[in-house]
Amino acid sequence: MTALPDPDYQAEFYASVPAKRLIAWVIDSILIFTLSAGAVLLTAFTGLLVWPLLYLAVGFAYRTVTIANGSATWGMRFAGIELRDSAGQRLDSGMAALHTAGYSLSLGFPVLQVISIILMLTSPRGQGLTDHFLGTVMLNRRV
């Protein structure tokens, strides 16, 4: 039993969430790329030697900090969505780190990312693979 809105009786909380997640992902990817490029400049271009690790570290920090400070990344905020735990509460820093770790792991294994996308498009609450494991859900932001 969770405190989350029921997708059958309160469908407005889940309306268009998969599309909004895609929009948020694009915006967040652009922001992470920009921050990573800035880090390369600050390291006098030596960051290019470890670009994949730099991009991964910046992305992990960005997602964890922004989710911990508002239960949504800047892209999610722009798209009007936010993450909630199974009790309907905003994610704390520990859950934000776990959610980001799950997301990062699924990016490392394309089959996991495909499974996650399929789950987002077919499950009643639009939860991805990490969401299913953690009991989190993406909802339209409450006004």
Secondary structure, DSSP 8 states (H G I E B T S, - for coil): --SS--TTT-GGGTTTHHHHHHHHHHHHHHHHHHHHHHHHHHTTTGGGGGHHHHHHHHHHHHHHHHHHTTSS-HHHHHHTEEEE-TTS----HHHHHHHHHHHHHHHHSHHHHHHHHHHHHHSTT---HHHHHHT-EEEE---
